[in-house]
Amino acid sequence: MSAVEPLDDDHARPAGASDDLVSAVGALSEALERIERARGALYEFHQLMGGADAMLDDVTEGLRAEGHADLAERIETELVGRNVLAGRWTFQIVEEFDDGYYATWRELERTVREKTMDGRRHVLEAEMKQRRRTAGRPGHEATPGS
């Protein structure tokens, strides 16, 4: 891969940045994008678990109404409000992830970009866009409004 004309200053390869460096930083950014997706899945898990727990109120009410107070009692004492992991509801899992692993990822990715790409994001992808687009064709503009 060789340097190509930049889309704009925000995505230009910094002077002296090698192809290998641009590739490495691009791979780090792609890995962070996967972490972002995992974080979204964790938040989905959090919301699904909370919704399921809230549904148990209707379940226990229905069981009681149909003469199954013993089953309703068991659900109330064994499931309602139960920790998902030892000592944790899902909001605590989300907070621990966000404050620890996720925060470290974001900080290190930003630090690498600042020290190697002058803080610029998506330099690798911007260069790929320049190589793959057909200049002058509708829908292949370098930037919005160009």
N, C-alpha and C positions, 0 to 999 in steps of 0.2 A: 504494500500500500504506500503510495507516495502522497505528499501534500498536494492539495488542490486549492483552487481559489476559494476563500471562505464565503459563506453565505452573508455574514455580517460580522461586525467586531465582537459581538457577544459569543460567537461560536468559532472564532478564528484560532487556529493552532498557534500557541505562543512560539516566539522565536526560539529555535534550538530544540524544540520538543521532537523527539524521534518518533518514527512510526511505532516502534515497540512501546514507548512510553504512552502514546495516545491509545494504543490497543489495551495496555494494562489498566489505564484509568477508565477507559470505556468498559472493560470487563468488571471493574469495581462498581461502576454506576449501574450496570446491568444486574449485578448481584444484589445491590441495594434495592432495585426495583422488585426483585423476588422477595426480599424481606418485607417490602411494603405490601405485597400481595399476601404474604403469610400473616402480617399484622391485620389486614382486612379480614382474613379467615378467622383469626383469633377474636376479633370484635364480633363477627357473625356468630361464632360459638358462644360468646358471652350473651348475645341477645337471644339466641335460640334457647339456651339453658334457662335464662330468666323467664322467657315466655312459657316454657314447659312447666317450670315451677309454679308460675302464676295460674296455669290451667288446673293445677291440682285442687284448687279451691272448688271449682265446679265439679270435679270428679268426686271429691269427698261429700259434697252436698248431694249429688245424685245417688251415691251409694247409700248414704243415710236415709234418703227419701224412699229407697227401695228395700229398706230393712237390713242393710249390710253395714251397720255401725262398726262392727269389729274390723272390717276391711278399711273403712274410712279412718278409723283410729290408727290403724297400722300405717297407712299412707301418711297421715299427719305427723306421726311420731318418727317414722323412718325415712321419709322422703322430703316433706315440706321443710324448706330452709336448710337442708343438709349441705355440708361442705362438698364441693366438687372434687377438690384435692385436700389433703390434710390441712385443716385450719383455714382453708381459702374458699371463698365464693369466687365466681369468675371475674368480678370487678377487681379483686385483689391480684388475680393472675395477670390481667391486662395491665394494671398499674405497675406490677413488678417487671413485666416485659418492657413496657414503655420506658420506665425509669432506668433500667439496667441495659440489657442487651441492645434494644432498639436505639436508645440514646447514644450508646457507644458507636454503633454502626454509623449513624448519621454524622456524628462528630468526626469520626475518622475519614469518612468519605469526603466531607467538606474540607478537612485538613489536607487530604491528598490533592484535591482539585485546586485548592489555594496555592499549595507549594509547587505544583507541577503544571497546571493549566491556567494560572493567573485567576483562579476561581471560576473559570468558564465551565459551563455544563454542556454535555452532549457534543463535544468536539468530534468524536469518532462518528457519530450519527450524522452530524452536519456535513462532514467530508463524504460520507457515503451518499447522502442526498445529492451533493454536487456531482458526484461521479455517475449517479443513476438517472438523474433527471435529463430531459431533453430540452435544452435551453431554447426559449422562444415559442414553445408549445403551450397552449392553454392548459391549465392544471399542473404545469411544471414550473411555476414561478419560484424564484429563489427564496423570496420572503413575501409576506402579505403586502399587497399594494405595489409589488414591483412588476 
